[in-house]
Amino acid sequence: MPNEGRPSGEGRAIALRTRLLAAMLGPMLGAAAIIGVGGATLISDVVRRTNDRVLGGALGAIAETVQVERGEVTLDLPPAAFGMLENSERDNVYYRIAVGGTLLTGYADLPAPDPRTMPVDQPRFRFARYRGQDIRIGEVKRSLPRIADPVIVQVAETLDNRRALMHRLMIALLIGELTLVGVAILLLRPALGWSLRPLLRLRRAVEVRDGGARPDFSALDAGPLPSELRPLARAFNRLLRQLDQATGGVRRFTADASHQMRTPISVLKVQIELARRGSREAFDEIADAAQRLERLVTQLLALARAEEAGASPPLETVDLKEVSAVVVNRLINQAIQAQVELNLEASDAESYRVEAHRTLVFEILANLVDNGIRYNRPGGTVTIALAQGEDATLMTVSDDGPGIAVEHRDKVFERFFRVGGASAPEGTGLGLAIVQSAASRMGAQVEIVEGGAGTHIRVRFPRRGEDGGA
């Protein structure tokens, strides 16, 4: 298949540099378009106002010459008024002066306004169509003494100069925007390279570990990182720690298993050889060695489960009293053979429900009771006591054995540490290590408490609900 060996999603995502470039250019081009539209509107308004001011000046100069002499309307067209409208585009200029509906002078067919809609002595401007051309007309209505009809003065010009000026300004605006966007694009790529440099350092810090003979799970050293990349680096370092713990657990399990299985397997080989030579006692030794090997494998697997890396399953409601009864029933035969009495002390009026994992609670209790039986004396007792503390539910396992010396209490939870050494009862030295690891996974605490003769180990299950139970 074409995608065989390729991680899921690889080759589909857009490059981060391209994403950032598009994210910057998109708003920039949008802003340029908005500025362009706004600039074009402003240019059109400025050109219109500027030319209307010149057209208004010519209109005012002509309107001021309109006078009344002997009851007649007279005017003197000033050449300067028309000179004001001269430009490089040579626009055509038209004018019309009428008294009421009677033409006084000018172009008779120039579009005339309705005098009734015009205020007196207030110029106004409008666009119109005349002789196949678009024109701009400035017009004003004057009221003269002893003249009944109003005087309408109009001056018009074609729009070539306005359009040419607007075109030049639009081209300048467009060139300015294109120059700005082009310079921004040229500067964005090195700016993006500088911005992504910490990410490149982070990638190199990961790549440099590739190909080593032994995986390196130490924290990444990618130098100072910006605030956006620090959570990523911290998350990656947490993942490295979890991988280190997981692989460390596998290495410890392999080393422990190979070390501890070597002795019973050697015994099995020797006894099998003796059995071949006819020794009947060898069969008993083989059975005993096989039993020890089975117990060792069982406890190693229990320890591996207790220390399993990764997310723990959700906590469940566990009845300590019910689990304790199951453990007592499971180990009662072992206790009878060792001449040890098993007791369970729990009040019927109390609830001993905790938030934990039933399998891990069973492992804890089974290992504590098993140790209590093995390290006890004939006629001794092992007691499981359940109680409610101020902020926790307490499970204590006590025995009548020799106890644990103060100098050994920090070591008994280590793997394969056995109190009494070679003279101690048979065991693997893993029981309390399993207890400690299983308890930590549930947030419980294990402690050795003073209580007279023997050993007293207490497990504290913190209350997570209002009543400490379910």
C-alpha positions in Angstrom: 0.0 0.0 0.0 1.3 3.5 -0.7 0.9 4.7 2.9 2.5 1.6 4.5 4.9 2.5 7.2 3.8 6.1 7.4 2.4 7.4 10.6 -1.3 8.2 10.5 -2.0 11.7 9.1 1.6 12.3 7.8 1.7 14.0 4.4 -1.7 15.5 4.8 -1.2 18.4 7.1 0.0 21.8 5.8 3.4 22.9 6.9 3.5 25.1 10.0 5.5 27.8 8.1 2.9 27.8 5.3 0.1 28.0 7.9 1.6 30.9 9.6 2.4 32.7 6.3 -1.2 32.2 5.2 -2.5 33.3 8.6 -0.5 36.5 8.3 -1.1 37.2 4.6 -4.8 36.5 4.7 -5.6 39.3 7.2 -3.0 41.5 5.6 -4.6 41.2 2.1 -8.0 41.6 3.6 -6.8 44.8 5.4 -5.2 46.0 2.1 -8.5 45.4 0.3 -10.4 47.4 2.9 -7.9 50.2 2.8 -8.1 50.1 -1.0 -11.9 50.5 -1.0 -11.7 53.2 1.7 -8.9 55.0 -0.1 -10.8 54.8 -3.4 -13.9 56.3 -1.7 -11.8 59.0 -0.1 -10.1 59.8 -3.4 -13.4 60.1 -5.2 -14.7 62.4 -2.5 -11.6 64.6 -2.4 -11.5 64.9 -6.3 -15.2 65.8 -6.4 -14.9 68.4 -3.6 -11.8 70.0 -5.0 -13.2 70.4 -8.5 -16.6 71.5 -7.2 -14.8 74.2 -5.3 -13.2 75.5 -8.5 -16.5 75.2 -10.3 -18.3 77.0 -7.5 -15.7 79.8 -7.7 -16.4 80.3 -11.4 -20.2 80.1 -10.7 -19.9 82.8 -8.0 -17.8 85.1 -10.2 -20.4 85.0 -13.0 -23.4 85.3 -10.6 -21.9 88.5 -9.1 -22.0 90.2 -12.4 -25.7 89.8 -12.8 -27.3 93.3 -12.1 -30.5 95.3 -12.7 -30.3 98.4 -14.7 -33.4 100.4 -15.6 -35.5 97.4 -14.8 -33.5 95.2 -17.0 -31.2 92.3 -16.0 -27.7 92.8 -17.3 -24.4 90.9 -16.9 -20.8 91.1 -17.8 -19.2 87.7 -18.3 -15.6 87.9 -16.7 -13.0 85.9 -18.7 -11.3 85.0 -15.5 -14.3 83.0 -14.4 -13.8 80.6 -17.4 -10.0 80.7 -17.0 -10.5 79.1 -13.6 -11.9 76.0 -15.3 -9.0 75.5 -17.8 -7.0 72.3 -17.2 -4.6 70.0 -19.0 -7.4 67.7 -20.1 -9.1 70.6 -22.0 -12.6 69.9 -20.5 -15.5 71.6 -22.3 -17.2 74.4 -20.4 -20.9 75.3 -20.8 -23.0 78.0 -19.1 -26.6 79.2 -19.1 -28.2 82.3 -17.6 -31.9 82.6 -17.6 -34.6 84.8 -16.0 -37.5 82.5 -15.1 -38.0 80.5 -18.3 -36.4 83.1 -20.6 -32.8 82.5 -21.7 -30.6 85.5 -21.2 -27.3 84.0 -22.6 -25.5 80.8 -22.9 -26.5 77.3 -24.1 -30.2 77.0 -24.3 -30.3 73.2 -24.2 -28.2 72.8 -21.1 -30.3 70.8 -18.6 -32.3 73.4 -16.6 -33.3 72.9 -12.9 -36.7 73.4 -11.4 -36.4 76.9 -9.7 -39.0 75.9 -7.1 -36.6 73.3 -5.6 -33.6 75.7 -5.3 -32.8 77.8 -2.3 -31.8 81.4 -2.9 -28.1 82.3 -3.2 -27.0 78.7 -2.2 -25.0 77.0 -4.9 -25.7 73.3 -5.6 -24.0 70.7 -7.8 -25.2 67.7 -9.8 -24.2 65.3 -12.5 -26.0 65.3 -15.8 -25.7 64.1 -19.4 -25.2 66.6 -22.1 -24.3 66.2 -25.8 -23.3 62.6 -25.2 -21.0 63.4 -22.3 -21.1 63.3 -18.6 -21.0 66.7 -17.1 -20.9 68.3 -13.6 -23.3 71.3 -13.3 -22.9 74.1 -10.7 -26.0 76.3 -10.4 -27.4 79.0 -8.2 -30.7 81.0 -7.9 -30.6 84.7 -7.4 -33.5 87.0 -6.5 -33.0 90.6 -7.9 -34.9 93.7 -6.8 -37.8 94.8 -9.1 -37.5 91.5 -11.0 -40.4 89.1 -10.5 -38.7 86.0 -11.8 -35.7 84.4 -10.3 -32.4 84.5 -12.1 -30.8 81.0 -12.7 -27.0 80.9 -13.3 -25.5 77.6 -14.4 -21.9 76.6 -15.2 -21.0 73.1 -16.3 -17.8 71.2 -17.3 -17.0 67.7 -18.7 -15.4 65.2 -16.3 -12.1 64.3 -18.2 -9.9 66.1 -15.7 -11.7 64.7 -12.7 -11.4 61.1 -14.1 -7.7 61.6 -15.0 -6.9 62.9 -11.5 -8.8 60.1 -9.9 -7.1 57.6 -12.1 -3.6 58.9 -11.1 -4.4 58.8 -7.4 -5.9 55.3 -7.7 -2.7 54.1 -9.4 -0.6 55.7 -6.7 -2.7 54.0 -4.0 -2.5 50.6 -5.7 1.3 50.9 -6.2 1.6 51.8 -2.5 -0.4 48.9 -1.4 1.4 46.4 -3.7 4.7 47.7 -2.5 3.6 47.4 1.2 2.4 43.8 0.7 5.5 42.8 -1.3 7.9 44.2 1.3 5.8 42.5 4.0 6.1 39.1 2.1 9.9 39.5 1.7 10.2 40.3 5.4 7.8 37.6 6.6 9.8 34.6 5.6 13.0 35.5 7.6 10.7 36.7 10.4 9.0 33.3 10.4 12.3 31.5 10.3 13.4 33.5 13.4 10.1 32.8 15.1 10.3 29.1 14.4 13.9 28.7 15.5 13.0 27.5 19.1 10.8 24.8 17.5 13.8 23.8 15.3 16.0 23.6 18.4 13.3 21.4 20.1 13.2 19.1 17.1 16.9 18.8 17.0 17.0 18.0 20.7 14.7 15.1 19.9 16.4 14.0 16.7 19.9 13.9 18.3 18.7 11.0 20.5 17.7 8.9 17.5 20.0 6.0 16.7 21.5 5.6 20.1 22.4 2.1 21.4 20.2 2.8 24.5 17.2 5.0 24.6 17.8 8.3 26.3 14.8 9.3 28.5 16.4 12.3 30.2 14.7 15.7 30.0 15.1 17.6 26.8 17.6 20.5 26.7 16.4 22.8 23.9 17.6 26.0 25.5 15.2 28.9 26.4 11.8 28.3 24.9 8.9 30.8 24.3 5.9 30.5 26.5 3.9 28.7 23.7 6.4 25.8 23.5 7.0 25.4 27.2 3.8 23.3 27.8 4.8 21.1 24.8 8.3 20.6 26.2 6.9 19.8 29.7 4.4 17.4 28.3 7.2 15.6 26.3 9.4 15.4 29.3 6.5 13.9 31.3 6.1 11.4 28.6 9.8 10.6 28.7 9.6 10.1 32.5 6.7 7.7 32.0 8.6 5.8 29.3 11.6 5.7 31.6 9.5 4.3 34.4 7.8 1.8 32.1 11.1 0.5 30.6 12.8 0.6 34.0 10.0 -1.6 35.3 10.5 -4.0 32.5 14.3 -4.0 33.1 13.8 -4.6 36.8 11.3 -7.3 36.2 13.6 -9.1 33.8 16.6 -8.7 36.1 14.6 -9.8 39.2 13.0 -12.7 37.4 16.3 -14.0 35.9 18.1 -13.6 39.3 15.4 -15.1 41.5 14.5 -18.0 39.1 18.1 -19.1 38.8 18.2 -20.8 42.2 14.9 -22.9 42.0 15.7 -23.9 38.4 19.2 -25.0 39.4 17.6 -27.0 42.2 15.2 -28.6 39.8 18.0 -29.6 37.5 19.9 -31.2 40.3 16.9 -33.0 41.7 15.8 -34.3 38.3 19.3 -35.7 37.8 19.1 -37.4 41.2 15.6 -38.7 40.4 17.0 -40.3 37.3 19.5 -42.1 39.5 16.7 -43.5 41.7 16.6 -41.1 44.6 13.0 -41.0 46.0 13.7 -38.0 48.1 14.4 -36.1 44.9 10.7 -36.1 43.9 9.8 -34.3 47.1 12.6 -31.7 46.5 11.3 -31.3 42.9 7.8 -30.6 44.1 9.0 -28.2 46.7 11.2 -26.3 44.2 8.3 -26.2 41.7 6.1 -24.7 44.4 8.7 -22.1 45.2 9.1 -21.3 41.5 5.4 -21.0 41.1 5.1 -18.6 44.1 8.0 -16.5 42.8 6.5 -16.2 39.3 3.1 -15.3 40.8 4.6 -12.6 43.0 6.7 -11.2 40.2 3.7 -10.9 38.0 1.7 -9.3 40.9 4.5 -6.7 41.3 4.6 -6.0 37.6 0.8 -5.4 37.7 1.1 -3.2 40.7 3.8 -1.1 39.1 2.3 -1.1 35.6 2.9 2.3 33.9 0.2 4.2 32.2 -3.2 5.4 33.3 -4.8 3.5 36.2 -8.4 2.3 35.8 -11.0 4.5 37.4 -11.4 3.9 41.2 -14.3 1.7 42.3 -16.1 1.2 45.6 -14.4 -1.6 47.5 -15.8 -3.2 50.7 -12.7 -3.9 52.8 -14.7 -6.2 55.1 -15.8 -8.4 52.1 -12.2 -8.6 50.7 -10.8 -9.4 54.1 -13.3 -12.4 54.4 -12.2 -13.6 50.9 -8.5 -13.5 51.9 -9.1 -15.3 55.1 -11.0 -18.1 53.3 -8.3 -18.3 50.7 -5.4 -18.6 53.2 -7.1 -20.6 56.0 -5.6 -23.9 54.9 -2.1 -22.3 54.9 -2.7 -21.0 58.4 -3.9 -24.4 59.7 -0.8 -26.1 58.4 1.3 -23.4 60.1 -0.8 -23.7 63.3 -1.7 -20.0 63.1 -5.1 -18.6 63.9 -6.7 -16.0 61.5 -8.9 -13.3 63.0 -11.0 -10.5 61.4 -12.0 -7.6 63.6 -14.6 -5.3 62.2 -17.6 -3.6 63.6 -21.0 -4.6 62.2 -22.2 -1.1 62.7 -19.5 0.5 60.6 -19.1 0.7 56.8 -15.7 0.0 55.5 -16.2 1.0 51.9 -13.4 2.9 50.2 -12.6 4.2 46.7 -9.8 1.8 45.4 -9.2 -1.1 43.1 -10.5 -4.4 44.4 -7.7 -6.5 42.7 -5.0 -4.3 44.3 -6.6 -4.4 47.7 -6.7 -8.2 47.5 -3.0 -8.3 46.6 -2.1 -6.0 49.5 -4.1 -8.0 52.1 -3.1 -11.4 50.7 0.6 -10.5 50.9 0.3 -9.0 54.4 -1.5 -12.1 55.8 0.8 -14.4 54.0 3.8 -12.7 55.6 2.0 -12.8 58.9 1.6 -16.6 58.6 5.1 -17.3 57.4 6.9 -15.2 60.0 4.7 -16.3 62.9 5.2 -19.0 65.5 3.1 -22.1 66.0 0.0 -21.1 68.0 0.3 -17.5 67.0 -2.4 -15.3 65.5 -2.8 -13.0 62.5 -5.4 -10.4 62.9 -7.0 -8.1 60.2 -8.4 -5.1 62.0 -10.7 -2.5 60.2 -11.4 0.9 61.8 -12.4 4.4 60.9 -9.9 7.2 61.6 -10.5 10.9 61.5 -9.7 11.3 57.8 -9.1 7.7 56.5 -10.3 4.2 56.7 -7.6 2.0 58.4 -6.8 -1.6 57.6 -4.2 -3.1 60.0 -2.6 -6.6 59.8 -0.9 -7.8 63.0 1.0 -11.0 63.8 2.8 -12.6 66.8 6.0 -13.0 65.0 9.5 -11.6 65.9 8.6 -8.2 64.5 10.7 -5.9 62.3 13.8 -4.2 63.9 13.8 -0.4 63.7 16.9 -0.4 61.6 15.2 -2.6 59.0 11.9 -0.7 58.7 13.2 1.5 55.8 14.4 -1.5 53.8 11.6 -4.0 54.2 9.6 -2.4 51.3 12.6 -2.9 48.9 12.6 -5.8 46.5 14.0 -9.1 47.7 15.0 -7.7 51.1 14.3 -10.3 53.7 14.5 -9.8 57.5 16.7 -12.6 59.0 18.5 -13.3 55.8 19.2 -17.0 55.1 17.7 -18.1 58.5 14.3 -16.5 57.7 11.4 -18.7 56.6 11.1 -19.4 52.9 10.0 -16.4 50.8 10.8 -14.2 47.9 11.2 -10.9 49.6 8.6 -9.3 47.3 5.5 -9.2 49.5 6.0 -5.8 51.0 7.3 -4.4 47.8 4.0 -5.4 46.2 2.0 -3.9 49.1 3.9 -0.6 48.7 3.5 -0.3 45.0 -0.2 -1.3 44.9 -1.0 1.1 47.7 0.7 4.0 45.9 -1.3 3.4 42.8 -4.5 3.9 44.7 -3.3 6.9 46.7 -3.2 4.9 49.9 -0.4 4.9 52.5 1.4 2.0 54.1 3.1 2.3 57.5 4.6 0.1 60.2 3.0 1.0 63.5 4.0 0.3 67.1 1.7 -2.2 68.8 3.7 -4.4 71.2 5.1 -7.7 70.1 5.0 -8.8 66.5 4.6 -6.8 63.3 1.8 -4.3 62.8 1.4 -2.9 59.3 -1.4 -0.4 58.6 -2.8 0.8 55.3 -4.6 4.1 55.2 -7.3 4.7 52.6 -8.1 8.4 52.4 -11.7 9.4 52.4 -12.8 10.9 49.0 -16.6 11.3 49.8 -18.5 13.0 52.5 -18.8 9.8 54.6 -15.5 8.3 53.5 -17.2 5.5 51.7 -19.1 5.1 48.5 
